[in-house]
Amino acid sequence: LLLGPFVDSDHPEIKKATFDRSFNEVFHQEVIRRLQDHVEYMGSSPHVLLVPSIRDANHDYVFPQPPFDINPPELKDQITSLTNPGIFEANEVKIGCCTVDVLKQLSGEEISRISKDGSAGDRLSRLATHIISQRSFYPLYPPAESVPLDFSIAPEALNIPSIPQMLILPSDLAPFVKVLSINAGESKEHQCLCVNPGRLAKGIGGGTFVELHYRGSPESAQASIMRI
């Protein structure tokens, strides 16, 4: 699972606009072509999912976003794109993902951070729990200035109809992997594995990604935050 931005509109070279290729050409030549080479080398086993970002210079600047139009004809079953936000299933595991930094934006909008017992609790878990408990990938209104939110496009696209087993939310906040326990009513409690893989690239240096092995339930999963 690869999460955008891929052709980052905030990148200094993109802002200069001094190269002789279109943003779409950069995306297909530097990203899609390399993925095609990798998939062809590895055979039929790997499946690559790409999720766009509102910072992708080659894609629609609106949230929620449609998937990338990539469709490599000979590899369409191995390289595909999702909407942003999106929910998909892999080996009967329901996974939700959103590339807008909603965790960081929620952190700036919280009014009360102290629980009833007077403790501050786990801040990152609390932020992620807001998203699941409100059943929305973006439970903020009005949105942050950087988010081109348009409810007229697909308001249902922000909804989380049921609690996924896994929720992937890339953020500038500290990377984490946490098991959240959510009260679903009628004394039922659901668990969700929430992951912030961080950013793969930070400036001219490397960042972080997550290697994850899901073993039947969120609490049985094994995950490692890898630095490059």
Phi and psi in degrees as GROMACS dihedral restraints (atoms count N, CA, C in turn):
[ dihedral_restraints ]
;  ai    aj    ak    al  type     phi  dphi    fc
    3     4     5     6     1  -112.0    20    10
    4     5     6     7     1   126.2    20    10
    6     7     8     9     1  -111.1    20    10
    7     8     9    10     1   129.5    20    10
    9    10    11    12     1   -68.6    20    10
   10    11    12    13     1   170.1    20    10
   12    13    14    15     1   -83.6    20    10
   13    14    15    16     1   148.0    20    10
   15    16    17    18     1  -101.5    20    10
   16    17    18    19     1   -46.4    20    10
   18    19    20    21     1  -110.4    20    10
   19    20    21    22     1    85.1    20    10
   21    22    23    24     1   -72.1    20    10
   22    23    24    25     1   120.0    20    10
   24    25    26    27     1   -66.1    20    10
   25    26    27    28     1   -16.0    20    10
   27    28    29    30     1   -90.4    20    10
   28    29    30    31     1    -3.3    20    10
   30    31    32    33     1   -69.0    20    10
   31    32    33    34     1   136.2    20    10
   33    34    35    36     1   -54.1    20    10
   34    35    36    37     1   -38.9    20    10
   36    37    38    39     1   -69.5    20    10
   37    38    39    40     1   -32.7    20    10
   39    40    41    42     1   -68.3    20    10
   40    41    42    43     1   -41.3    20    10
   42    43    44    45     1   -65.9    20    10
   43    44    45    46     1   -32.1    20    10
   45    46    47    48     1   -69.0    20    10
   46    47    48    49     1   -33.3    20    10
   48    49    50    51     1    54.7    20    10
   49    50    51    52     1    45.2    20    10
   51    52    53    54     1  -103.6    20    10
   52    53    54    55     1    -4.7    20    10
   54    55    56    57     1   -88.0    20    10
   55    56    57    58     1   164.3    20    10
   57    58    59    60     1  -102.4    20    10
   58    59    60    61     1    22.5    20    10
   60    61    62    63     1  -121.1    20    10
   61    62    63    64     1   151.7    20    10
   63    64    65    66     1   -74.7    20    10
   64    65    66    67     1   162.2    20    10
   66    67    68    69     1   -59.8    20    10
   67    68    69    70     1   -37.9    20    10
   69    70    71    72     1   -67.0    20    10
   70    71    72    73     1   -37.1    20    10
   72    73    74    75     1   -65.9    20    10
   73    74    75    76     1   -40.6    20    10
   75    76    77    78     1   -60.3    20    10
   76    77    78    79     1   -44.9    20    10
   78    79    80    81     1   -61.5    20    10
   79    80    81    82     1   -47.0    20    10
   81    82    83    84     1   -73.7    20    10
   82    83    84    85     1   -35.7    20    10
   84    85    86    87     1   -80.4    20    10
   85    86    87    88     1   -38.4    20    10
   87    88    89    90     1   -93.3    20    10
   88    89    90    91     1   -22.0    20    10
   90    91    92    93     1  -112.3    20    10
   91    92    93    94     1   -63.2    20    10
   93    94    95    96     1   -63.5    20    10
   94    95    96    97     1   -44.1    20    10
   96    97    98    99     1   -62.5    20    10
   97    98    99   100     1   -39.6    20    10
   99   100   101   102     1   -68.3    20    10
  100   101   102   103     1   -37.1    20    10
  102   103   104   105     1   -65.5    20    10
  103   104   105   106     1   -40.1    20    10
  105   106   107   108     1   -60.7    20    10
  106   107   108   109     1   -44.5    20    10
  108   109   110   111     1   -60.6    20    10
  109   110   111   112     1   -41.3    20    10
  111   112   113   114     1   -65.8    20    10
  112   113   114   115     1   -46.2    20    10
  114   115   116   117     1   -64.5    20    10
  115   116   117   118     1   -41.7    20    10
  117   118   119   120     1   -63.5    20    10
  118   119   120   121     1   -36.3    20    10
  120   121   122   123     1   -70.6    20    10
  121   122   123   124     1   -39.3    20    10
  123   124   125   126     1   -80.4    20    10
  124   125   126   127     1   -19.9    20    10
  126   127   128   129     1    95.6    20    10
  127   128   129   130     1  -154.2    20    10
  129   130   131   132     1   -85.8    20    10
  130   131   132   133     1    -5.7    20    10
  132   133   134   135     1   -76.6    20    10
  133   134   135   136     1   -41.8    20    10
  135   136   137   138     1   -75.6    20    10
  136   137   138   139     1   145.1    20    10
  138   139   140   141     1  -129.0    20    10
  139   140   141   142     1   127.5    20    10
  141   142   143   144     1  -113.3    20    10
  142   143   144   145     1   127.3    20    10
  144   145   146   147     1  -115.0    20    10
  145   146   147   148     1   131.8    20    10
  147   148   149   150     1  -114.2    20    10
  148   149   150   151     1   135.3    20    10
  150   151   152   153     1  -119.1    20    10
  151   152   153   154     1   123.8    20    10
  153   154   155   156     1   -72.0    20    10
  154   155   156   157     1   170.1    20    10
  156   157   158   159     1  -132.9    20    10
  157   158   159   160     1   154.3    20    10
  159   160   161   162     1   -69.0    20    10
  160   161   162   163     1    -9.2    20    10
  162   163   164   165     1   -92.7    20    10
  163   164   165   166     1     1.0    20    10
  165   166   167   168     1   -74.9    20    10
  166   167   168   169     1   116.0    20    10
  168   169   170   171     1   -67.4    20    10
  169   170   171   172     1   -20.4    20    10
  171   172   173   174     1   -96.8    20    10
  172   173   174   175     1     8.5    20    10
  174   175   176   177     1  -130.2    20    10
  175   176   177   178     1   172.6    20    10
  177   178   179   180     1   -62.5    20    10
  178   179   180   181     1   126.7    20    10
  180   181   182   183     1   -88.5    20    10
  181   182   183   184     1    78.3    20    10
  183   184   185   186     1  -159.6    20    10
  184   185   186   187     1   151.9    20    10
  186   187   188   189     1  -133.5    20    10
  187   188   189   190     1   126.1    20    10
  189   190   191   192     1   -70.9    20    10
  190   191   192   193     1   158.9    20    10
  192   193   194   195     1  -110.7    20    10
  193   194   195   196     1   147.0    20    10
  195   196   197   198     1   -76.0    20    10
  196   197   198   199     1   168.2    20    10
  198   199   200   201     1   -70.7    20    10
  199   200   201   202     1   162.9    20    10
  201   202   203   204     1   -63.7    20    10
  202   203   204   205     1   146.8    20    10
  204   205   206   207     1   -93.8    20    10
  205   206   207   208     1    89.8    20    10
  207   208   209   210     1  -111.2    20    10
  208   209   210   211     1   -62.2    20    10
  210   211   212   213     1    44.8    20    10
  211   212   213   214     1    58.5    20    10
  213   214   215   216     1   -65.3    20    10
  214   215   216   217     1   112.7    20    10
  216   217   218   219     1   -55.5    20    10
  217   218   219   220     1   -40.0    20    10
  219   220   221   222     1   -80.8    20    10
  220   221   222   223     1   -11.3    20    10
  222   223   224   225     1  -128.6    20    10
  223   224   225   226     1    25.1    20    10
  225   226   227   228     1   -63.8    20    10
  226   227   228   229     1   -22.6    20    10
  228   229   230   231     1   -85.9    20    10
  229   230   231   232     1    -7.6    20    10
  231   232   233   234     1  -115.5    20    10
  232   233   234   235     1   -23.5    20    10
  234   235   236   237     1  -126.0    20    10
  235   236   237   238     1   111.4    20    10
  237   238   239   240     1  -136.9    20    10
  238   239   240   241     1   167.6    20    10
  240   241   242   243     1  -124.2    20    10
  241   242   243   244     1   148.6    20    10
  243   244   245   246     1  -110.2    20    10
  244   245   246   247     1   167.4    20    10
  246   247   248   249     1   -74.8    20    10
  247   248   249   250     1   166.3    20    10
  249   250   251   252     1  -126.4    20    10
  250   251   252   253     1   110.1    20    10
  252   253   254   255     1   -76.8    20    10
  253   254   255   256     1   169.3    20    10
  255   256   257   258     1  -150.8    20    10
  256   257   258   259     1   157.3    20    10
  258   259   260   261     1  -128.9    20    10
  259   260   261   262     1   132.9    20    10
  261   262   263   264     1  -143.7    20    10
  262   263   264   265     1   169.3    20    10
  264   265   266   267     1  -119.0    20    10
  265   266   267   268     1   137.7    20    10
  267   268   269   270     1  -133.2    20    10
  268   269   270   271     1   115.3    20    10
  270   271   272   273     1    53.2    20    10
  271   272   273   274     1    44.0    20    10
  273   274   275   276     1    67.4    20    10
  274   275   276   277     1    19.1    20    10
  276   277   278   279     1  -107.3    20    10
  277   278   279   280     1   122.4    20    10
  279   280   281   282     1   -84.4    20    10
  280   281   282   283     1   127.6    20    10
  282   283   284   285     1  -128.6    20    10
  283   284   285   286     1   130.6    20    10
  285   286   287   288     1  -111.4    20    10
  286   287   288   289     1   147.6    20    10
  288   289   290   291     1  -150.3    20    10
  289   290   291   292     1   151.4    20    10
  291   292   293   294     1  -153.3    20    10
  292   293   294   295     1   130.0    20    10
  294   295   296   297     1   -94.0    20    10
  295   296   297   298     1    -6.9    20    10
  297   298   299   300     1   -69.9    20    10
  298   299   300   301     1   137.7    20    10
  300   301   302   303     1   -77.7    20    10
  301   302   303   304     1    68.4    20    10
  303   304   305   306     1   -70.1    20    10
  304   305   306   307     1   -29.7    20    10
  306   307   308   309     1   -62.1    20    10
  307   308   309   310     1   -46.4    20    10
  309   310   311   312     1   -65.8    20    10
  310   311   312   313     1   -38.8    20    10
  312   313   314   315     1   -70.2    20    10
  313   314   315   316     1   -38.0    20    10
  315   316   317   318     1   -63.0    20    10
  316   317   318   319     1   -38.7    20    10
  318   319   320   321     1   -59.2    20    10
  319   320   321   322     1   -35.4    20    10
  321   322   323   324     1   -80.3    20    10
  322   323   324   325     1   -11.2    20    10
  324   325   326   327     1  -110.6    20    10
  325   326   327   328     1    -6.5    20    10
  327   328   329   330     1   -61.1    20    10
  328   329   330   331     1   137.1    20    10
  330   331   332   333     1   -94.0    20    10
  331   332   333   334     1   -47.4    20    10
  333   334   335   336     1  -118.8    20    10
  334   335   336   337     1   130.0    20    10
  336   337   338   339     1  -117.8    20    10
  337   338   339   340     1     6.0    20    10
  339   340   341   342     1  -109.7    20    10
  340   341   342   343     1   129.6    20    10
  342   343   344   345     1   -76.7    20    10
  343   344   345   346     1   175.9    20    10
  345   346   347   348     1   -62.1    20    10
  346   347   348   349     1   -30.3    20    10
  348   349   350   351     1   -84.1    20    10
  349   350   351   352     1     3.9    20    10
  351   352   353   354     1    90.4    20    10
  352   353   354   355     1    -2.9    20    10
  354   355   356   357     1   -94.3    20    10
  355   356   357   358     1   150.6    20    10
  357   358   359   360     1   -75.5    20    10
  358   359   360   361     1   -26.8    20    10
  360   361   362   363     1    71.8    20    10
  361   362   363   364     1  -168.8    20    10
  363   364   365   366     1   -87.3    20    10
  364   365   366   367     1   108.6    20    10
  366   367   368   369     1   -61.0    20    10
  367   368   369   370     1   -46.6    20    10
  369   370   371   372     1   -66.7    20    10
  370   371   372   373     1   -40.2    20    10
  372   373   374   375     1   -63.8    20    10
  373   374   375   376     1   -40.4    20    10
  375   376   377   378     1   -62.8    20    10
  376   377   378   379     1   -42.4    20    10
  378   379   380   381     1   -62.5    20    10
  379   380   381   382     1   -44.1    20    10
  381   382   383   384     1   -67.0    20    10
  382   383   384   385     1   -34.3    20    10
  384   385   386   387     1   -65.5    20    10
  385   386   387   388     1   -32.6    20    10
  387   388   389   390     1   -54.6    20    10
  388   389   390   391     1   -42.7    20    10
  390   391   392   393     1   -65.4    20    10
  391   392   393   394     1   -46.2    20    10
  393   394   395   396     1   -72.6    20    10
  394   395   396   397     1   -43.5    20    10
  396   397   398   399     1   -66.0    20    10
  397   398   399   400     1   -29.0    20    10
  399   400   401   402     1   -93.6    20    10
  400   401   402   403     1     0.4    20    10
  402   403   404   405     1    54.3    20    10
  403   404   405   406     1    41.1    20    10
  405   406   407   408     1  -144.4    20    10
  406   407   408   409     1   135.1    20    10
  408   409   410   411     1   -69.3    20    10
  409   410   411   412     1   -20.9    20    10
  411   412   413   414     1  -140.8    20    10
  412   413   414   415     1    80.1    20    10
  414   415   416   417     1   -84.9    20    10
  415   416   417   418     1    47.6    20    10
  417   418   419   420     1  -129.7    20    10
  418   419   420   421     1   132.6    20    10
  420   421   422   423     1  -152.8    20    10
  421   422   423   424     1   128.5    20    10
  423   424   425   426     1   -67.2    20    10
  424   425   426   427     1   157.8    20    10
  426   427   428   429     1   -73.6    20    10
  427   428   429   430     1   167.5    20    10
  429   430   431   432     1   -62.2    20    10
  430   431   432   433     1   154.1    20    10
  432   433   434   435     1   -59.2    20    10
  433   434   435   436     1   -28.2    20    10
  435   436   437   438     1   -82.9    20    10
  436   437   438   439     1    -4.5    20    10
  438   439   440   441     1  -106.6    20    10
  439   440   441   442     1   113.6    20    10
  441   442   443   444     1   -82.1    20    10
  442   443   444   445     1    66.9    20    10
  444   445   446   447     1   -72.2    20    10
  445   446   447   448     1   131.0    20    10
  447   448   449   450     1  -134.7    20    10
  448   449   450   451     1   101.9    20    10
  450   451   452   453     1   -70.2    20    10
  451   452   453   454     1   -18.0    20    10
  453   454   455   456     1   -73.7    20    10
  454   455   456   457     1   -16.3    20    10
  456   457   458   459     1   -78.7    20    10
  457   458   459   460     1   -60.5    20    10
  459   460   461   462     1  -157.9    20    10
  460   461   462   463     1    76.8    20    10
  462   463   464   465     1   -58.3    20    10
  463   464   465   466     1   -31.2    20    10
  465   466   467   468     1   -69.7    20    10
  466   467   468   469     1   -15.5    20    10
  468   469   470   471     1   -67.2    20    10
  469   470   471   472     1   -21.3    20    10
  471   472   473   474     1   -86.1    20    10
  472   473   474   475     1   -11.9    20    10
  474   475   476   477     1   -75.1    20    10
  475   476   477   478     1   146.5    20    10
  477   478   479   480     1  -113.2    20    10
  478   479   480   481     1    94.0    20    10
  480   481   482   483     1   -63.4    20    10
  481   482   483   484     1   -33.4    20    10
  483   484   485   486     1  -145.2    20    10
  484   485   486   487     1   155.5    20    10
  486   487   488   489     1   -69.2    20    10
  487   488   489   490     1   120.1    20    10
  489   490   491   492     1   -75.9    20    10
  490   491   492   493     1   160.2    20    10
  492   493   494   495     1   -71.5    20    10
  493   494   495   496     1   -23.6    20    10
  495   496   497   498     1  -142.7    20    10
  496   497   498   499     1   139.4    20    10
  498   499   500   501     1  -130.8    20    10
  499   500   501   502     1   121.6    20    10
  501   502   503   504     1  -111.9    20    10
  502   503   504   505     1   117.4    20    10
  504   505   506   507     1  -132.0    20    10
  505   506   507   508     1    87.0    20    10
  507   508   509   510     1   -63.9    20    10
  508   509   510   511     1   136.6    20    10
  510   511   512   513     1  -150.1    20    10
  511   512   513   514     1   158.9    20    10
  513   514   515   516     1   -76.3    20    10
  514   515   516   517     1   -11.2    20    10
  516   517   518   519     1   -68.7    20    10
  517   518   519   520     1   171.4    20    10
  519   520   521   522     1   -58.9    20    10
  520   521   522   523     1   133.6    20    10
  522   523   524   525     1   -58.8    20    10
  523   524   525   526     1   145.3    20    10
  525   526   527   528     1  -157.1    20    10
  526   527   528   529     1   161.6    20    10
  528   529   530   531     1  -134.4    20    10
  529   530   531   532     1   117.6    20    10
  531   532   533   534     1  -137.6    20    10
  532   533   534   535     1   143.1    20    10
  534   535   536   537     1   -93.6    20    10
  535   536   537   538     1   119.7    20    10
  537   538   539   540     1  -101.4    20    10
  538   539   540   541     1   138.5    20    10
  540   541   542   543     1  -107.1    20    10
  541   542   543   544     1   120.6    20    10
  543   544   545   546     1  -116.2    20    10
  544   545   546   547     1   128.1    20    10
  546   547   548   549     1   -79.2    20    10
  547   548   549   550     1   114.6    20    10
  549   550   551   552     1   -97.8    20    10
  550   551   552   553     1    12.7    20    10
  552   553   554   555     1    88.3    20    10
  553   554   555   556     1   161.4    20    10
  555   556   557   558     1    53.9    20    10
  556   557   558   559     1    38.9    20    10
  558   559   560   561     1    62.2    20    10
  559   560   561   562     1    14.4    20    10
  561   562   563   564     1   -92.5    20    10
  562   563   564   565     1   140.5    20    10
  564   565   566   567     1  -126.2    20    10
  565   566   567   568     1   128.0    20    10
  567   568   569   570     1  -109.5    20    10
  568   569   570   571     1   150.3    20    10
  570   571   572   573     1  -111.7    20    10
  571   572   573   574     1   145.9    20    10
  573   574   575   576     1  -139.8    20    10
  574   575   576   577     1   132.0    20    10
  576   577   578   579     1   -88.3    20    10
  577   578   579   580     1   112.5    20    10
  579   580   581   582     1  -102.9    20    10
  580   581   582   583     1   131.9    20    10
  582   583   584   585     1  -128.6    20    10
  583   584   585   586     1   127.7    20    10
  585   586   587   588     1  -112.4    20    10
  586   587   588   589     1   102.7    20    10
  588   589   590   591     1   -75.5    20    10
  589   590   591   592     1    -6.4    20    10
  591   592   593   594     1    77.5    20    10
  592   593   594   595     1  -158.0    20    10
  594   595   596   597     1  -113.3    20    10
  595   596   597   598     1   131.1    20    10
  597   598   599   600     1   -66.7    20    10
  598   599   600   601     1   -31.3    20    10
  600   601   602   603     1  -128.9    20    10
  601   602   603   604     1   135.7    20    10
  603   604   605   606     1  -130.2    20    10
  604   605   606   607     1   102.6    20    10
  606   607   608   609     1    65.0    20    10
  607   608   609   610     1  -130.2    20    10
  609   610   611   612     1   -91.1    20    10
  610   611   612   613     1    -0.6    20    10
  612   613   614   615     1  -106.5    20    10
  613   614   615   616     1   174.8    20    10
  615   616   617   618     1   -83.2    20    10
  616   617   618   619     1   162.3    20    10
  618   619   620   621     1  -122.6    20    10
  619   620   621   622     1  -129.4    20    10
  621   622   623   624     1  -135.4    20    10
  622   623   624   625     1   157.9    20    10
  624   625   626   627     1  -147.2    20    10
  625   626   627   628     1   171.7    20    10
  627   628   629   630     1  -119.1    20    10
  628   629   630   631     1   131.8    20    10
  630   631   632   633     1  -103.0    20    10
  631   632   633   634     1   122.5    20    10
  633   634   635   636     1  -130.4    20    10
  634   635   636   637     1   134.4    20    10
  636   637   638   639     1  -122.4    20    10
  637   638   639   640     1   110.8    20    10
  639   640   641   642     1   -91.2    20    10
  640   641   642   643     1   125.7    20    10
  642   643   644   645     1  -122.5    20    10
  643   644   645   646     1    59.2    20    10
  645   646   647   648     1    93.3    20    10
  646   647   648   649     1   -31.0    20    10
  648   649   650   651     1  -153.5    20    10
  649   650   651   652     1   157.1    20    10
  651   652   653   654     1   -56.0    20    10
  652   653   654   655     1   -42.4    20    10
  654   655   656   657     1   -74.2    20    10
  655   656   657   658     1   -14.6    20    10
  657   658   659   660     1   -94.2    20    10
  658   659   660   661     1    -4.4    20    10
  660   661   662   663     1   -70.3    20    10
  661   662   663   664     1   151.2    20    10
  663   664   665   666     1  -116.8    20    10
  664   665   666   667     1   127.5    20    10
  666   667   668   669     1  -139.7    20    10
  667   668   669   670     1   143.9    20    10
  669   670   671   672     1  -132.5    20    10
  670   671   672   673     1   133.2    20    10
  672   673   674   675     1   -87.7    20    10
  673   674   675   676     1   114.8    20    10
  675   676   677   678     1  -102.1    20    10
  676   677   678   679     1   136.3    20    10
  678   679   680   681     1  -107.8    20    10
  679   680   681   682     1   142.4    20    10
